[in-house]
Amino acid sequence: MGFIRDQEIRLAVRLLRGQYVKEGLPVPVDSQLEAQAARVVDEAHAIAKARGRNILGILKEVITQLFSQNKKE
């Protein structure tokens, strides 16, 4: 992995961890959290490529949507 992608994944991990805490849900183990963060980063890149937006805003949006979907289920 490249330096930028590693930084994006670390940021996504922090955002995910914060969202789990905010929602009062148990935080997954680090390996699961990193895998989830990598999927979120991949999705954010696909959205950014299609829409031409910045990654940070998309990461926050994707994580919020992820937790909104889990509440509905």
C-alpha positions as CSV (number, residue, x, y, z in Angstrom):
1,M,0.0,0.0,0.0
2,G,1.0,3.5,-0.6
3,F,1.6,6.2,2.0
4,I,-1.5,8.2,1.1
5,R,-3.8,5.1,1.2
6,D,-2.3,4.1,4.6
7,Q,-3.2,7.5,5.9
8,E,-6.7,7.3,4.5
9,I,-7.2,4.0,6.2
10,R,-5.9,5.2,9.5
11,L,-8.3,8.2,9.3
12,A,-11.2,5.9,8.4
13,V,-10.3,3.7,11.4
14,R,-10.4,6.7,13.7
15,L,-13.7,7.8,12.2
16,L,-15.2,4.3,12.5
17,R,-14.0,3.9,16.1
18,G,-15.5,7.2,17.0
19,Q,-18.8,6.3,15.4
20,Y,-19.0,3.0,17.2
21,V,-18.4,4.8,20.5
22,K,-20.9,7.5,19.6
23,E,-23.5,4.8,18.8
24,G,-22.8,2.9,22.0
25,L,-21.8,-0.2,20.1
26,P,-18.9,-2.5,20.9
27,V,-15.8,-1.6,18.8
28,P,-14.6,-4.5,16.7
29,V,-11.0,-5.8,17.0
30,D,-8.4,-3.9,15.2
31,S,-8.1,-6.3,12.3
32,Q,-11.8,-6.1,11.6
33,L,-11.8,-2.4,12.0
34,E,-9.0,-2.0,9.5
35,A,-10.7,-4.3,7.0
36,Q,-13.9,-2.3,7.3
37,A,-11.9,1.0,6.9
38,A,-10.2,-0.3,3.8
39,R,-13.6,-1.1,2.2
40,V,-14.9,2.4,3.2
41,V,-11.8,4.0,1.6
42,D,-12.3,2.0,-1.6
43,E,-15.9,3.0,-1.7
44,A,-14.9,6.7,-1.1
45,H,-12.4,6.6,-3.9
46,A,-15.0,5.2,-6.3
47,I,-17.5,7.9,-5.3
48,A,-14.7,10.6,-5.6
49,K,-13.8,9.4,-9.1
50,A,-17.4,9.4,-10.2
51,R,-18.4,12.7,-8.6
52,G,-15.1,14.6,-8.3
53,R,-15.4,15.3,-4.6
54,N,-12.8,15.1,-1.9
55,I,-12.1,11.9,0.0
56,L,-12.5,13.3,3.6
57,G,-16.0,14.5,3.1
58,I,-16.9,11.2,1.3
59,L,-15.4,9.1,4.1
60,K,-17.5,10.9,6.7
61,E,-20.6,10.5,4.5
62,V,-20.0,6.8,3.9
63,I,-19.4,6.0,7.5
64,T,-22.5,7.9,8.6
65,Q,-24.6,6.0,6.0
66,L,-23.1,2.7,7.1
67,F,-24.3,3.2,10.7
68,S,-27.7,4.5,9.5
69,Q,-28.2,1.3,7.5
70,N,-27.2,-0.8,10.5
71,K,-29.8,0.9,12.7
72,K,-32.6,0.1,10.1
73,E,-31.7,-3.6,10.1
